[in-house]
């Protein structure tokens, strides 16, 4: 275990865990697991009322990362302005791809899902599963935009929705 990996994340840092989105490192503690002493990041996801323990040695390997840069957030918002790209594949196949993009933790991929699944008022209604995927992607995107911009989630959601409605107009 190298020192650089260990010091990459610190308590009170916001981090992105691919499968759960934005969380805050509460502490770094040692724990005994299967007879081995492991150093763990304790990450709190307040909105989900969940705490996750991630071995410090495997954090980057798992895909845990720091928050995106403000420049990356701007690129993600720019992605939202693009035209939706919906493949002609069956819904189950597309749904799997969207799910993978959402759980990749990559902000641009999540923005692509939001862009592709967003429906303006004059378009056909979404199916239940489309709506679930859209809301999951929108939630991940707005949480990261909020954390990077230093605003509350409501403000971040308004910012994202403003970009989406401007595109539809």
Buried (B, 14 or more C-beta within 10 A) or exposed (E): EEEEBEEBBEEEBBBBBBEBBBBBBBEBEEEEEEEEEBEBBBBBBEEEEEEBEBBBBBBEEEBBBEBBEEEBBEBBBEBBEEEEEEEEEEEEEBBEBBBEBBBBBBBBBBBBBBBBBBBEEEEEEBEEEBEBBBEBBBBBBBBBBBBBEEBEBEBBBEBBBEBBEEBEE
